Amino acid sequence: MHTRVDLVRELGKIDKIVAARAEGADYKRLLVLDSTTGQNGLRQAETFSSVVKIDGIILTKHDSSAKGGMAIRLAKELGLPTAFVGTGEGYSDLKPFVLDDFLDEFLGIRA
């Protein structure tokens, strides 16, 4: 919860411990955001990235009415790439983010 300062600080501590134990490993930090949250998702990313280096975003609920415009703002304003997009409730519903497909869908070129 990005509004709880104590929990955000705790996340920073956890990250430091994991990073120390994963030294030399390909340690990635992915922030999972609900595609329907809009501005709040951007605020969450700003808050978490101020404490932990975020390597990428996973957007969930991309199959809903949300078009995922948050992915564009996250990339532009925070330099955060979208790594995966979730369109359902199972692991098989998590797909790698493909920019061309995303833009076609976002612009309504292809459904």
N, C-alpha and C positions, 0 to 999 in steps of 0.2 A: 504494500500500500504506500504509494509515493507521498502521501500527505503526513505520514507518521515518521517524523525525523529520527526517532530512536530506532525504528526498524530499518530505515535507509542506512543509518550509521552501522548497524549490525551487518547489513549486507556487505558493506565495505570491508568489515573485519573478516567475514567469511571468505570474501574474494581474496584477500591477502593470504589467508591460510592455504586455500586451494592453490593459488598461484605459486606459493613457496613449495608445496608438495608436488606440483606438476612441472617443476622447473625442467626445461628441455623438451617438454611435451608441446603438442600443438593445441594449446588451451584456448578455446573460443567461448565468448560470453554472448549469448543470444537472448534478446529481450522479446518476450512473447506479448503481443498486443492484440486486442480485439479490434477488428476493422471497423466496427460500428461506433467506437468511442470518439472519433474525430479529434477535436482540439485537446481533449483530455489525454489522448494517447501521446500527443506531442509533449504535453507537460510531464507525463510519466517518463518519457524518454529523456527529457532534459534533466529531470531530477535524478534518475538512476545513472545517467552518464556523467553527472557531476561527482559521483562517488566511485563508480566502476567503469572501466573502459568497455564499452559495448562494441562488439565486432559486427553485429548484424541484427536484423529484425525478423521475427516470425509473425506474420499477420494471420490471425484466426478469423473464422466466420466470414471469409471472403465470398462465400456463396449466398450471403444475405443481401439485403438491399444496398448495403454499403458498396461503393465502387472502389474503395481502397485508396482514395486520394491522399490519405495520410502517408502512404509510401513515398509519394513525390515530395511532400513537405519534409519528411524525415531525412530524405537524401539531400535535399537542397539546404535545409537549415542546420542540420546536425551532421551531415556527411555519413549517415547510416544507411548501408545497403540493406535491401530486403533479401533474405536468404531463402525463405520458404513461405508458402501460402497454404493455409488450411481451409478446406472446403467441406469438412464434415467432422465427425466425432472420433474416427479411428486413425491409427497411424498411417494406414494406406491412403488417407485423405490429405496427407501432408505432402505437398509437391514442391520441387525446386522452383524458385521464382524465375520466370522467363520474361524479360523486359518487353520483347516484341508482342507476346501474347497479352501481357498486362495492358500495354498501351492500346492495342486494338480493342480490347474489352472496355477499357476506360473511356475511349473515344466513341464507342458504340459502333466500331467498324465490323466487329465480329462478336457475337454473343457467346 
